[in-house]
């Protein structure tokens, strides 16, 4: 090789190496990122009814870890997914309770306290708006794997909806069964987001 060309060749080799490392890091990061689709795939391929003891505990911990890495929108959608519901039917009450407590966003207790201090009309409006957003998310065709159209159950049964808009939601939630907490979880997250964004405090809300 011409001595004058050697530095250029070396620089080119270094650039190729840097690019390869950067691309490899990108691929690894992309594959490591937790998405709603990845969680649904995990739920679908893992038959929890066939798992026992340590394997079962490991799968539940993995699910909790995945859920806690999801953005709020994807975590909400995953909680309303068919595969999530299938898992819940196979879990005992302690497992359900532990999973809900492990995957609820921080600050929910404080949110519930603040929510109960709102006037009744604002509480009712907050619940109605949050349920509307849940229905829109559930029926959005982009949310693959979700309940769709006429097959979609309501985000919350009428009795729970009534209790959610009433005073004492915090006490009601804390004293509820694990199944009820699971049903309330998407709604509580929506209300929390509305309060944190300031939507509930804007004029006319």
N, C-alpha and C positions, 0 to 999 in steps of 0.2 A: 504494500500500500504506500502511496505517495505520502511522505512525512507531513505534507501540508494538509492532507485530507484526514489524517488520523484524529486530530482534535474534533473535527466535524462528525466523524463516525462515532467517536466516544460520546459526544453530546447527544447524538441521535439515539444511541443505545440507552443512555440515561433517561431521555424523555420517554422512550417506549416503555422502559421499566416503571417509571413514575405513573404513566398512563395506565399500565396494566394493574399496578397496585391500587390506584384510585378506582378503577372500574371494578376490581375485585371487592374492594371495600363497599362500593355502592351496591353490588349484587348481594353481599352478605347482609348489609343493613336492610335492604328491601325485603329479603327473605325473612329476616328476624322481626320486622315490623308486624305487630298484631293488628289485624283488621277484623271487621265483623264477619267477613267471608271466611277468614281463617278459623274463627271461633265456631262458626256454624259447621264447617268441615270437621273440626275436632269433635263436636257434639254428635254429628252424623256417623262418624266412623267408630266412635267409642260406645260400645253397648254396656252401659253402667250396670245393667241388671245381671251381667255375667261376671262382674268384678267383685272381689271379696277383700276384706280387711285392708292390707297395706296398698294393694293396687287400686282399690276403690278410693281410699283416702288420697292417694297420689293424684288420681284423676280429678277429684274435686278441688284439690289445691291448685292443680294446673288450670282448671276452669276459672277459679277465683283470680289467679294471677293474670290470665288473659283478659278477663273482664275489667280489671283495674288498669289495664294499659290502653283500653279503648277510649276514643273521644266520646263525649256525652251522647251525641246522636247515635253512634253505632252501638254503644252500651244499651241505650234505650231500645233500639230496634232488636237487638239480640234478646233482650228480656221478653219480647213479644213474639219470638220465633217459635215455630212448631217444634224444632229440635230441642229448644230450651224446655218447652212444656213436657216433651217426652221424658227428659231427664228428671224433671220435678216429680212426675208421677211415680218414678222408681225410687225416689229418695225418701228416707224416713224424716220425721219431724225435726230431729236434731240436725241432720244434714242440711235440711232446707233452711233452718234458722241460722246456722253457722254460715252458709253460703250468702244469704241475704245480708247479714251483718258485715261479712268480709268484703262485699262488693258495693255497698251503699257509699256514695261519695261523702267526703268529710263535710261537716257543717250542717248535716241534715237536722240534727237535734236543735241547733240554734235557729235554723230556718223555720222549724215547726213552732217554736216559741214565738218568733216574730209573726208568723202567719196567723196564729190565734189571736194576736192583738189587733189585727185588721178588722175594720167594720164588716158586718155580715155580708153586705152587698159586694164588697171587694173580694171576700173569701169565695163567694159563690161565682163571681166573675172569673177569678183566678182558676178555679176548678174547671169551669166550662171551657175557658180558653185553652187550658192544658189538655183537656180531653180532645178538643178539636185538633190540636197539633198532633196528638197521638194517633187519632184516626187518619189524619192526612199522611203521617209517616207510614202507618200500616198499609195504606192503600196505594202508596207510591210504587209504581212498577219497577223503579230502580232498586228497591229493597228486595233483592232476590232471596227467595226462601221464606218470605214473610207470608202471613195470612193475606189473602187478597179477596176483593169484591164481596159478594154475598156470603162467602164462606168465612169471612172475618168476624170473629166474636167482638162484642163491644170492648173498648179498652178497660172498662170497669163495670161491674154489675150495678144496677140501679141502687141497691141498698148501700153498697160501699160508696157510691157517688154521693149519696145523701149524707152519709156520715163524714165524708171528706170535707164537705162544705160547712159542716157544723162546727161549733166550738169544741175544743178538746181533742183535736186531731192528733196531737202529740201523745196524749194518754191512750187514745184509741189505738194508735199504731204500736206503741210499746207493749200493750196488753193483748195484741192480736196474735193469732196463730201464725206459724211460719208461712202457711199458704196465703193467708190474707196479706201478710207483709209483702209477699212476692207479687201479689196483684197490685198492691199500692205503690210498689217501688218505681215503676215508670212515671206514674203521676207525680210522686214526690220529687223526682228529679226534674220534671218539667216545671213544677211550681218553684223549685229552688232556682232554676235558671231564670225564670221570669223575675224573681225577686232580686237576684244578683245583677240582672241587666237594668233594673230600675223600671221595667215596664209597668209594674203594679202601682208605682207611685206617680206615674205621669198623669196629667190632667185628663179627665174623662175616662180613666181606667177604673 
